[in-house]
Amino acid sequence: MSQHYNADRVSPQGGEGEHDRPLSVSARLGRLQFHYSGKFRLLQLADVQEGPKVSSDTIRLIAAACDAAKPDLVVFSGNQVAGYDTAYERTFRKRRWSTPLDGIYSAGLSMGGALGLGGASLKRSSKIEDGQSAADRRELSRRESEHQADDRDAERVRRQNIKHTEDLVRRTVGLITGPLVERGIPFVVTYGNHDFQCGLDTDQMDAIYREVPGCLNPEATVAHPDRVHALIGSALPSQTAFVCAPGTFALPVADCDGHGVVMGLVLVDSGDYARAGGYGSPSAQALDFLAAAPDLLGNRSIVFQHMPIPQFYDLLKPVPATTAYAVQGYRSFDSRCYILDESRTCPGSYLGEGVSCPDEDSGEYDLLTRNRGYFALFAGHDHRNGFVGRSGELTLGATPTCGFGSYGPVPGKRAARLFEFDIRHPHHPRTQLLEFGQLVGRPGSHKVYTFAMSHVPTSTGDAVNLLRRPGFLAGGLTALAGLIASWGSTRRR
Protein backbone atom coordinates (compact mmCIF):
# COMPACT_ATOMS: atom_id res chain seq x y z
CA MET A 1 0.00 0.00 0.00
CA SER A 2 1.08 3.56 -0.53
CA GLN A 3 0.62 4.55 3.10
CA HIS A 4 3.59 4.16 5.42
CA TYR A 5 3.58 3.48 9.13
CA ASN A 6 5.39 6.28 10.95
CA ALA A 7 5.44 6.49 14.73
CA ASP A 8 6.69 10.08 14.58
CA ARG A 9 4.07 11.48 12.26
CA VAL A 10 2.24 14.58 13.52
CA SER A 11 -1.15 16.06 12.79
CA PRO A 12 -2.07 16.37 9.10
CA GLN A 13 -3.44 19.78 10.02
CA GLY A 14 0.10 20.91 10.77
CA GLY A 15 0.54 20.63 14.52
CA GLU A 16 3.75 21.99 15.96
CA GLY A 17 4.69 18.96 18.07
CA GLU A 18 4.03 15.32 18.66
CA HIS A 19 1.52 16.20 21.39
CA ASP A 20 -0.76 17.55 18.65
CA ARG A 21 -1.27 14.04 17.32
CA PRO A 22 -2.21 11.17 19.68
CA LEU A 23 0.52 8.71 18.71
CA SER A 24 0.92 5.28 20.29
CA VAL A 25 3.58 5.33 22.99
CA SER A 26 4.01 1.59 22.55
CA ALA A 27 4.78 2.19 18.86
CA ARG A 28 7.67 4.41 19.88
CA LEU A 29 8.92 1.83 22.36
CA GLY A 30 8.68 -1.05 19.89
CA ARG A 31 6.46 -3.24 22.09
CA LEU A 32 3.19 -3.15 24.00
CA GLN A 33 4.34 -1.60 27.25
CA PHE A 34 3.10 0.51 30.12
CA HIS A 35 4.23 4.12 29.94
CA TYR A 36 6.49 5.65 32.57
CA SER A 37 3.32 7.40 33.74
CA GLY A 38 2.10 3.93 34.74
CA LYS A 39 -0.69 3.86 32.17
CA PHE A 40 -1.54 1.72 29.14
CA ARG A 41 -4.45 2.58 26.84
CA LEU A 42 -6.46 0.45 24.46
CA LEU A 43 -9.37 1.22 22.15
CA GLN A 44 -11.96 -1.39 21.12
CA LEU A 45 -13.84 -0.92 17.83
CA ALA A 46 -16.77 -3.32 17.58
CA ASP A 47 -18.94 -4.13 14.56
CA VAL A 48 -17.65 -1.61 12.05
CA GLN A 49 -19.64 -3.75 9.58
CA GLU A 50 -19.10 -1.80 6.38
CA GLY A 51 -19.01 -2.71 2.71
CA PRO A 52 -16.65 -1.19 0.13
CA LYS A 53 -18.48 2.14 0.41
CA VAL A 54 -17.64 3.02 4.00
CA SER A 55 -19.78 5.66 5.69
CA SER A 56 -17.95 8.92 6.28
CA ASP A 57 -19.45 9.02 9.78
CA THR A 58 -17.81 5.68 10.61
CA ILE A 59 -14.42 7.12 9.62
CA ARG A 60 -15.12 10.31 11.57
CA LEU A 61 -15.90 8.33 14.72
CA ILE A 62 -12.78 6.14 14.41
CA ALA A 63 -10.59 9.18 13.87
CA ALA A 64 -12.15 11.19 16.70
CA ALA A 65 -11.93 8.25 19.12
CA CYS A 66 -8.23 7.81 18.32
CA ASP A 67 -7.65 11.51 18.89
CA ALA A 68 -9.48 11.43 22.22
CA ALA A 69 -8.09 8.13 23.52
CA LYS A 70 -4.45 8.30 22.42
CA PRO A 71 -4.37 4.49 22.54
CA ASP A 72 -1.33 2.26 22.53
CA LEU A 73 -3.33 -0.27 20.54
CA VAL A 74 -6.66 -0.58 18.74
CA VAL A 75 -8.61 -3.85 18.85
CA PHE A 76 -11.09 -4.62 16.06
CA SER A 77 -13.29 -7.21 17.77
CA GLY A 78 -15.06 -8.72 14.74
CA ASN A 79 -17.52 -7.98 11.93
CA GLN A 80 -15.38 -5.33 10.33
CA VAL A 81 -16.66 -6.45 6.91
CA ALA A 82 -20.37 -6.58 6.07
CA GLY A 83 -20.01 -9.83 4.16
CA TYR A 84 -23.67 -9.73 3.12
CA ASP A 85 -23.16 -6.48 1.17
CA THR A 86 -24.42 -6.77 -2.41
CA ALA A 87 -20.93 -5.90 -3.64
CA TYR A 88 -19.92 -9.46 -2.68
CA GLU A 89 -22.80 -11.20 -4.43
CA ARG A 90 -20.44 -13.19 -6.67
CA THR A 91 -18.81 -14.91 -3.70
CA PHE A 92 -21.39 -14.52 -0.93
CA ARG A 93 -22.08 -17.51 1.33
CA LYS A 94 -24.67 -17.45 4.07
CA ARG A 95 -22.94 -20.12 6.14
CA ARG A 96 -19.35 -21.27 6.20
CA TRP A 97 -20.35 -24.81 5.19
CA SER A 98 -22.34 -23.57 2.19
CA THR A 99 -21.03 -23.46 -1.38
CA PRO A 100 -22.73 -22.28 -4.58
CA LEU A 101 -23.00 -25.91 -5.73
CA ASP A 102 -24.56 -27.32 -2.56
CA GLY A 103 -28.12 -26.84 -3.77
CA ILE A 104 -27.39 -28.25 -7.23
CA TYR A 105 -25.50 -31.20 -5.78
CA SER A 106 -28.31 -32.00 -3.34
CA ALA A 107 -30.93 -31.71 -6.05
CA GLY A 108 -28.91 -34.05 -8.25
CA LEU A 109 -28.70 -36.65 -5.50
CA SER A 110 -32.43 -36.38 -4.84
CA MET A 111 -33.25 -36.79 -8.52
CA GLY A 112 -30.90 -39.76 -8.79
CA GLY A 113 -32.61 -41.40 -5.82
CA ALA A 114 -36.04 -40.79 -7.30
CA LEU A 115 -34.95 -42.46 -10.54
CA GLY A 116 -33.43 -45.40 -8.67
CA LEU A 117 -29.89 -44.35 -9.57
CA GLY A 118 -27.19 -44.54 -6.92
CA GLY A 119 -24.01 -42.59 -6.93
CA ALA A 120 -22.07 -45.60 -8.18
CA SER A 121 -24.45 -46.02 -11.12
CA LEU A 122 -24.00 -42.38 -12.09
CA LYS A 123 -20.27 -42.74 -11.85
CA ARG A 124 -20.15 -45.91 -13.96
CA SER A 125 -22.17 -44.26 -16.71
CA SER A 126 -19.22 -42.00 -17.49
CA LYS A 127 -16.76 -44.87 -17.94
CA ILE A 128 -15.75 -46.44 -21.23
CA GLU A 129 -16.84 -50.07 -20.84
CA ASP A 130 -15.90 -53.22 -22.67
CA GLY A 131 -18.04 -54.02 -25.69
CA GLN A 132 -18.69 -50.39 -26.68
CA SER A 133 -18.18 -49.40 -30.30
CA ALA A 134 -15.35 -47.13 -31.36
CA ALA A 135 -17.89 -44.36 -32.08
CA ASP A 136 -19.31 -44.66 -28.56
CA ARG A 137 -15.84 -44.48 -27.11
CA ARG A 138 -15.04 -41.35 -29.12
CA GLU A 139 -18.31 -39.72 -28.00
CA LEU A 140 -17.66 -40.48 -24.33
CA SER A 141 -14.12 -39.17 -24.65
CA ARG A 142 -15.42 -35.98 -26.26
CA ARG A 143 -17.94 -35.44 -23.46
CA GLU A 144 -15.28 -36.04 -20.85
CA SER A 145 -13.07 -33.42 -22.50
CA GLU A 146 -15.95 -30.95 -22.55
CA HIS A 147 -16.65 -31.56 -18.86
CA GLN A 148 -13.01 -30.99 -18.00
CA ALA A 149 -13.01 -27.77 -20.03
CA ASP A 150 -16.16 -26.62 -18.24
CA ASP A 151 -14.53 -27.37 -14.88
CA ARG A 152 -11.47 -25.34 -15.86
CA ASP A 153 -13.66 -22.43 -16.96
CA ALA A 154 -15.65 -22.57 -13.71
CA GLU A 155 -12.44 -22.60 -11.66
CA ARG A 156 -11.09 -19.64 -13.64
CA VAL A 157 -14.28 -17.66 -13.01
CA ARG A 158 -14.20 -18.62 -9.32
CA ARG A 159 -10.64 -17.34 -8.99
CA GLN A 160 -11.56 -14.10 -10.75
CA ASN A 161 -14.51 -13.59 -8.40
CA ILE A 162 -12.36 -14.25 -5.33
CA LYS A 163 -9.77 -11.78 -6.61
CA HIS A 164 -12.53 -9.20 -7.10
CA THR A 165 -13.77 -9.76 -3.54
CA GLU A 166 -10.23 -9.51 -2.17
CA ASP A 167 -9.87 -6.11 -3.86
CA LEU A 168 -13.18 -4.92 -2.39
CA VAL A 169 -12.26 -6.11 1.12
CA ARG A 170 -8.84 -4.52 0.75
CA ARG A 171 -10.59 -1.24 0.02
CA THR A 172 -12.78 -1.51 3.11
CA VAL A 173 -9.84 -2.45 5.31
CA GLY A 174 -7.79 0.44 3.96
CA LEU A 175 -10.54 2.94 4.71
CA ILE A 176 -11.35 1.81 8.27
CA THR A 177 -7.68 1.52 9.26
CA GLY A 178 -6.71 4.77 7.54
CA PRO A 179 -7.09 6.95 10.66
CA LEU A 180 -4.84 4.53 12.60
CA VAL A 181 -2.14 4.48 9.92
CA GLU A 182 -2.16 8.28 9.77
CA ARG A 183 -1.63 8.49 13.53
CA GLY A 184 0.90 5.70 13.92
CA ILE A 185 -1.36 3.48 16.06
CA PRO A 186 -0.89 -0.32 15.83
CA PHE A 187 -3.92 -2.58 15.74
CA VAL A 188 -5.07 -6.19 15.97
CA VAL A 189 -8.07 -7.95 14.45
CA THR A 190 -10.35 -10.88 15.16
CA TYR A 191 -13.45 -12.00 13.30
CA GLY A 192 -17.22 -12.29 13.66
CA ASN A 193 -20.19 -13.94 12.02
CA HIS A 194 -20.40 -11.66 8.98
CA ASP A 195 -16.77 -11.23 7.88
CA PHE A 196 -16.54 -14.64 6.17
CA GLN A 197 -19.85 -14.16 4.32
CA CYS A 198 -18.04 -12.13 1.67
CA GLY A 199 -16.53 -15.43 0.50
CA LEU A 200 -13.03 -15.13 1.99
CA ASP A 201 -11.72 -17.37 4.73
CA THR A 202 -10.14 -15.86 7.83
CA ASP A 203 -6.60 -16.65 6.66
CA GLN A 204 -7.24 -14.75 3.43
CA MET A 205 -8.61 -11.75 5.35
CA ASP A 206 -5.74 -11.96 7.84
CA ALA A 207 -3.28 -11.63 4.97
CA ILE A 208 -5.08 -8.51 3.73
CA TYR A 209 -4.96 -6.89 7.18
CA ARG A 210 -1.24 -7.67 7.48
CA GLU A 211 -0.66 -5.63 4.32
CA VAL A 212 -1.66 -2.54 6.33
CA PRO A 213 1.14 -0.80 8.24
CA GLY A 214 0.60 -1.24 11.97
CA CYS A 215 -1.20 -4.61 11.91
CA LEU A 216 0.12 -6.92 14.64
CA ASN A 217 -1.80 -10.07 13.65
CA PRO A 218 0.86 -12.79 13.59
CA GLU A 219 1.27 -15.16 10.67
CA ALA A 220 -0.94 -18.13 11.55
CA THR A 221 0.90 -20.52 9.22
CA VAL A 222 3.73 -20.61 11.77
CA ALA A 223 1.30 -21.36 14.58
CA HIS A 224 2.77 -23.36 17.43
CA PRO A 225 0.54 -22.31 20.34
CA ASP A 226 3.14 -23.29 22.94
CA ARG A 227 6.00 -21.33 21.34
CA VAL A 228 6.70 -17.62 21.51
CA HIS A 229 6.70 -15.89 18.14
CA ALA A 230 8.67 -12.68 17.53
CA LEU A 231 6.82 -10.05 15.48
CA ILE A 232 9.99 -8.97 13.67
CA GLY A 233 9.16 -6.70 10.77
CA SER A 234 5.88 -5.56 12.32
CA ALA A 235 5.08 -2.11 13.67
CA LEU A 236 6.38 -3.31 17.06
CA PRO A 237 9.63 -5.18 16.27
CA SER A 238 10.30 -6.03 19.93
CA GLN A 239 6.82 -7.49 20.47
CA THR A 240 6.19 -11.20 20.92
CA ALA A 241 3.04 -13.27 20.48
CA PHE A 242 1.61 -16.74 20.93
CA VAL A 243 -0.29 -17.88 17.85
CA CYS A 244 -3.16 -20.34 17.56
CA ALA A 245 -5.02 -19.50 14.34
CA PRO A 246 -6.12 -16.44 12.31
CA GLY A 247 -7.87 -14.14 14.78
CA THR A 248 -6.83 -16.22 17.80
CA PHE A 249 -3.58 -15.23 19.48
CA ALA A 250 -2.12 -13.69 22.64
CA LEU A 251 0.11 -10.64 23.17
CA PRO A 252 2.00 -9.93 26.41
CA VAL A 253 2.06 -6.36 27.73
CA ALA A 254 5.29 -5.42 29.47
CA ASP A 255 5.95 -3.26 32.52
CA CYS A 256 7.41 0.23 32.31
CA ASP A 257 10.96 -1.10 31.87
CA GLY A 258 9.98 -3.74 29.33
CA HIS A 259 11.26 -6.62 31.44
CA GLY A 260 8.23 -8.31 33.08
CA VAL A 261 4.75 -9.19 31.78
CA VAL A 262 2.03 -7.23 33.57
CA MET A 263 -0.92 -8.71 31.69
CA GLY A 264 -1.93 -10.39 28.45
CA LEU A 265 -4.24 -9.43 25.59
CA VAL A 266 -5.96 -12.48 24.09
CA LEU A 267 -8.02 -12.29 20.90
CA VAL A 268 -10.35 -15.16 20.08
CA ASP A 269 -12.19 -16.03 16.90
CA SER A 270 -15.46 -16.88 18.65
CA GLY A 271 -17.06 -18.66 15.69
CA ASP A 272 -20.02 -17.70 13.54
CA TYR A 273 -22.99 -20.06 13.17
CA ALA A 274 -23.92 -23.46 14.60
CA ARG A 275 -25.20 -26.17 12.26
CA ALA A 276 -27.98 -26.90 14.74
CA GLY A 277 -29.10 -23.25 14.59
CA GLY A 278 -28.17 -20.02 16.31
CA TYR A 279 -24.66 -18.72 16.76
CA GLY A 280 -21.46 -20.70 17.02
CA SER A 281 -18.69 -20.92 19.62
CA PRO A 282 -14.88 -20.91 19.56
CA SER A 283 -13.32 -24.00 18.03
CA ALA A 284 -11.92 -26.76 20.22
CA GLN A 285 -8.46 -25.57 19.20
CA ALA A 286 -9.26 -22.02 20.36
CA LEU A 287 -10.62 -23.27 23.69
CA ASP A 288 -7.47 -25.34 24.25
CA PHE A 289 -5.44 -22.21 23.52
CA LEU A 290 -7.48 -20.22 26.04
CA ALA A 291 -6.76 -22.87 28.65
CA ALA A 292 -3.01 -22.74 27.97
CA ALA A 293 -2.54 -18.97 27.49
CA PRO A 294 -2.27 -17.93 31.19
CA ASP A 295 0.74 -20.22 31.71
CA LEU A 296 2.28 -19.13 28.40
CA LEU A 297 1.93 -15.43 29.24
CA GLY A 298 2.80 -15.72 32.90
CA ASN A 299 0.04 -13.39 34.05
CA ARG A 300 -3.71 -12.74 33.88
CA SER A 301 -5.30 -11.59 30.65
CA ILE A 302 -8.24 -9.76 29.12
CA VAL A 303 -10.09 -11.43 26.22
CA PHE A 304 -11.58 -9.71 23.18
CA GLN A 305 -13.92 -11.61 20.89
CA HIS A 306 -16.96 -10.95 18.76
CA MET A 307 -19.60 -13.20 20.30
CA PRO A 308 -20.88 -12.78 23.88
CA ILE A 309 -21.17 -15.92 26.01
CA PRO A 310 -24.34 -17.13 27.80
CA GLN A 311 -23.04 -15.83 31.16
CA PHE A 312 -23.73 -12.29 29.94
CA TYR A 313 -27.28 -13.02 31.06
CA ASP A 314 -25.91 -13.14 34.63
CA LEU A 315 -25.77 -9.35 34.39
CA LEU A 316 -29.47 -9.12 33.51
CA LYS A 317 -32.57 -9.40 35.66
CA PRO A 318 -35.66 -11.32 34.47
CA VAL A 319 -38.75 -9.12 34.66
CA PRO A 320 -42.38 -9.15 33.46
CA ALA A 321 -42.78 -8.26 29.79
CA THR A 322 -44.68 -5.10 30.78
CA THR A 323 -41.66 -3.67 32.64
CA ALA A 324 -40.40 -0.39 31.19
CA TYR A 325 -37.36 -0.83 28.90
CA ALA A 326 -37.49 -4.65 29.15
CA VAL A 327 -36.11 -6.56 26.16
CA GLN A 328 -36.80 -10.14 25.15
CA GLY A 329 -34.00 -12.68 25.48
CA TYR A 330 -32.54 -14.46 22.48
CA ARG A 331 -33.34 -18.07 21.46
CA SER A 332 -32.53 -20.16 24.56
CA PHE A 333 -33.48 -17.14 26.68
CA ASP A 334 -36.43 -15.89 24.62
CA SER A 335 -39.09 -17.11 27.05
CA ARG A 336 -38.31 -14.20 29.37
CA CYS A 337 -37.75 -10.46 29.25
CA TYR A 338 -34.84 -8.68 30.91
CA ILE A 339 -33.45 -5.41 32.13
CA LEU A 340 -29.95 -4.69 33.42
CA ASP A 341 -29.28 -5.81 36.98
CA GLU A 342 -28.04 -2.56 38.47
CA SER A 343 -26.45 -4.40 41.39
CA ARG A 344 -24.12 -6.18 38.95
CA THR A 345 -23.51 -3.56 36.25
CA CYS A 346 -21.65 -0.27 36.20
CA PRO A 347 -23.38 3.11 36.06
CA GLY A 348 -23.97 4.29 32.50
CA SER A 349 -24.61 0.78 31.18
CA TYR A 350 -27.55 0.25 28.83
CA LEU A 351 -29.40 -2.66 27.26
CA GLY A 352 -30.97 -2.13 23.85
CA GLU A 353 -31.53 -5.72 22.70
CA GLY A 354 -31.36 -9.30 23.94
CA VAL A 355 -27.89 -10.79 24.28
CA SER A 356 -27.38 -12.88 21.12
CA CYS A 357 -25.15 -15.64 22.46
CA PRO A 358 -24.76 -19.29 21.39
CA ASP A 359 -27.49 -21.70 22.47
CA GLU A 360 -24.95 -24.12 23.91
CA ASP A 361 -22.44 -23.26 26.61
CA SER A 362 -19.03 -24.16 25.16
CA GLY A 363 -17.36 -24.12 28.57
CA GLU A 364 -15.47 -20.93 27.77
CA TYR A 365 -16.57 -19.20 30.98
CA ASP A 366 -15.24 -22.08 33.07
CA LEU A 367 -11.91 -21.88 31.25
CA LEU A 368 -11.68 -18.14 31.84
CA THR A 369 -12.44 -18.38 35.55
CA ARG A 370 -10.29 -21.44 36.19
CA ASN A 371 -7.28 -20.57 38.39
CA ARG A 372 -8.04 -16.85 37.88
CA GLY A 373 -6.21 -16.85 34.55
CA TYR A 374 -8.37 -14.05 33.13
CA PHE A 375 -9.88 -10.89 34.55
CA ALA A 376 -12.22 -9.72 31.77
CA LEU A 377 -13.99 -10.59 28.51
CA PHE A 378 -15.33 -7.92 26.18
CA ALA A 379 -17.46 -8.63 23.11
CA GLY A 380 -19.47 -6.85 20.45
CA HIS A 381 -22.11 -8.43 18.17
CA ASP A 382 -25.17 -6.82 19.81
CA HIS A 383 -25.04 -3.38 18.21
CA ARG A 384 -27.38 -1.70 20.68
CA ASN A 385 -25.84 -2.94 23.95
CA GLY A 386 -23.29 -1.05 26.00
CA PHE A 387 -22.79 -2.43 29.50
CA VAL A 388 -20.11 -3.67 31.90
CA GLY A 389 -20.58 -5.84 34.97
CA ARG A 390 -19.21 -8.66 37.10
CA SER A 391 -20.02 -12.34 36.93
CA GLY A 392 -18.10 -13.96 39.76
CA GLU A 393 -14.51 -12.77 39.47
CA LEU A 394 -14.77 -12.04 35.74
CA THR A 395 -15.69 -8.66 34.26
CA LEU A 396 -17.97 -8.96 31.24
CA GLY A 397 -18.56 -6.13 28.81
CA ALA A 398 -20.66 -5.41 25.71
CA THR A 399 -19.53 -2.72 23.28
CA PRO A 400 -21.99 -1.18 20.78
CA THR A 401 -21.32 -0.71 17.09
CA CYS A 402 -19.01 2.07 15.96
CA GLY A 403 -20.26 1.81 12.38
CA PHE A 404 -22.98 3.62 10.46
CA GLY A 405 -23.51 1.01 7.77
CA SER A 406 -25.77 -1.30 9.79
CA TYR A 407 -28.39 -1.22 12.56
CA GLY A 408 -27.54 0.24 15.94
CA PRO A 409 -28.50 2.78 18.57
CA VAL A 410 -29.26 6.36 17.67
CA PRO A 411 -26.29 7.93 15.81
CA GLY A 412 -25.09 9.82 18.85
CA LYS A 413 -24.73 6.59 20.89
CA ARG A 414 -22.56 4.70 18.41
CA ALA A 415 -19.23 4.46 20.09
CA ALA A 416 -15.73 3.09 20.60
CA ARG A 417 -14.69 1.73 24.00
CA LEU A 418 -11.63 3.10 25.79
CA PHE A 419 -9.70 1.09 28.37
CA GLU A 420 -7.13 2.65 30.68
CA PHE A 421 -4.95 0.22 32.62
CA ASP A 422 -2.98 1.40 35.67
CA ILE A 423 0.27 -0.37 36.57
CA ARG A 424 -0.76 -0.29 40.25
CA HIS A 425 -3.86 -2.42 39.57
CA PRO A 426 -3.62 -3.54 35.92
CA HIS A 427 -6.36 -6.16 36.19
CA HIS A 428 -8.99 -3.59 37.15
CA PRO A 429 -9.03 -1.17 34.21
CA ARG A 430 -11.24 1.85 33.84
CA THR A 431 -13.42 1.85 30.74
CA GLN A 432 -15.82 4.25 29.08
CA LEU A 433 -17.66 4.62 25.79
CA LEU A 434 -16.48 7.39 23.50
CA GLU A 435 -19.73 8.27 21.76
CA PHE A 436 -20.24 9.88 18.38
CA GLY A 437 -22.56 12.54 19.78
CA GLN A 438 -19.92 13.70 22.26
CA LEU A 439 -16.87 13.43 20.00
CA VAL A 440 -18.25 14.48 16.62
CA GLY A 441 -21.76 15.86 17.03
CA ARG A 442 -24.38 15.38 14.38
CA PRO A 443 -23.93 12.78 11.63
CA GLY A 444 -22.79 14.19 8.30
CA SER A 445 -25.24 12.00 6.40
CA HIS A 446 -28.93 12.86 6.62
CA LYS A 447 -30.10 9.62 5.02
CA VAL A 448 -33.19 7.89 6.36
CA TYR A 449 -31.11 5.00 7.70
CA THR A 450 -29.94 7.06 10.65
CA PHE A 451 -33.55 7.15 11.84
CA ALA A 452 -34.71 3.76 10.62
CA MET A 453 -31.78 1.82 12.05
CA SER A 454 -32.40 3.37 15.43
CA HIS A 455 -36.07 2.44 15.51
CA VAL A 456 -36.96 -0.34 13.03
CA PRO A 457 -36.73 -3.75 14.75
CA THR A 458 -34.37 -6.44 13.49
CA SER A 459 -36.75 -9.20 14.60
CA THR A 460 -40.41 -9.46 15.42
CA GLY A 461 -41.38 -8.07 18.79
CA ASP A 462 -38.48 -5.87 19.80
CA ALA A 463 -39.69 -2.63 18.27
CA VAL A 464 -41.13 -1.41 21.56
CA ASN A 465 -38.26 -2.72 23.69
CA LEU A 466 -35.73 0.02 23.08
CA LEU A 467 -33.81 1.40 26.01
CA ARG A 468 -34.95 4.98 25.51
CA ARG A 469 -38.68 5.63 25.99
CA PRO A 470 -39.80 7.38 22.78
CA GLY A 471 -41.93 10.49 22.62
CA PHE A 472 -45.46 10.48 21.22
CA LEU A 473 -44.50 10.81 17.53
CA ALA A 474 -41.51 8.47 17.75
CA GLY A 475 -43.60 6.01 19.74
CA GLY A 476 -46.25 5.93 17.03
CA LEU A 477 -43.66 5.36 14.32
CA THR A 478 -42.02 2.64 16.42
CA ALA A 479 -45.37 0.85 16.87
CA LEU A 480 -45.94 1.06 13.12
CA ALA A 481 -42.47 -0.44 12.55
CA GLY A 482 -43.38 -3.28 14.89
CA LEU A 483 -46.55 -4.02 12.95
CA ILE A 484 -44.62 -4.00 9.66
CA ALA A 485 -42.04 -6.41 11.10
CA SER A 486 -44.77 -8.72 12.39
CA TRP A 487 -46.53 -8.69 9.03
CA GLY A 488 -43.26 -9.42 7.19
CA SER A 489 -42.48 -12.25 9.56
CA THR A 490 -45.92 -13.78 9.06
CA ARG A 491 -45.47 -13.68 5.27
CA ARG A 492 -42.11 -15.47 5.54
CA ARG A 493 -43.54 -18.41 7.53
Secondary structure as GFF3:
##gff-version 3
##sequence-region A 1 493
A	DSSP	three_ten_helix	18	20	.	.	.	ID=ss1
A	DSSP	alpha_helix	25	29	.	.	.	ID=ss2
A	DSSP	beta_strand	39	45	.	.	.	ID=ss3
A	DSSP	alpha_helix	56	69	.	.	.	ID=ss4
A	DSSP	beta_strand	73	76	.	.	.	ID=ss5
A	DSSP	three_ten_helix	86	88	.	.	.	ID=ss6
A	DSSP	alpha_helix	102	114	.	.	.	ID=ss7
A	DSSP	alpha_helix	119	124	.	.	.	ID=ss8
A	DSSP	alpha_helix	134	183	.	.	.	ID=ss9
A	DSSP	beta_strand	187	189	.	.	.	ID=ss10
A	DSSP	three_ten_helix	195	198	.	.	.	ID=ss11
A	DSSP	alpha_helix	202	210	.	.	.	ID=ss12
A	DSSP	three_ten_helix	220	222	.	.	.	ID=ss13
A	DSSP	beta_strand	228	230	.	.	.	ID=ss14
A	DSSP	beta_strand	240	245	.	.	.	ID=ss15
A	DSSP	beta_strand	248	254	.	.	.	ID=ss16
A	DSSP	beta_strand	261	268	.	.	.	ID=ss17
A	DSSP	alpha_helix	284	297	.	.	.	ID=ss18
A	DSSP	beta_strand	301	305	.	.	.	ID=ss19
A	DSSP	three_ten_helix	310	315	.	.	.	ID=ss20
A	DSSP	beta_strand	316	319	.	.	.	ID=ss21
A	DSSP	beta_strand	327	328	.	.	.	ID=ss22
A	DSSP	three_ten_helix	331	333	.	.	.	ID=ss23
A	DSSP	beta_strand	337	340	.	.	.	ID=ss24
A	DSSP	alpha_helix	364	369	.	.	.	ID=ss25
A	DSSP	three_ten_helix	370	372	.	.	.	ID=ss26
A	DSSP	beta_strand	374	379	.	.	.	ID=ss27
A	DSSP	beta_strand	387	391	.	.	.	ID=ss28
A	DSSP	beta_strand	394	398	.	.	.	ID=ss29
A	DSSP	three_ten_helix	411	413	.	.	.	ID=ss30
A	DSSP	beta_strand	415	422	.	.	.	ID=ss31
A	DSSP	beta_strand	430	435	.	.	.	ID=ss32
A	DSSP	alpha_helix	436	439	.	.	.	ID=ss33
A	DSSP	alpha_helix	449	455	.	.	.	ID=ss34
A	DSSP	alpha_helix	472	492	.	.	.	ID=ss35
###
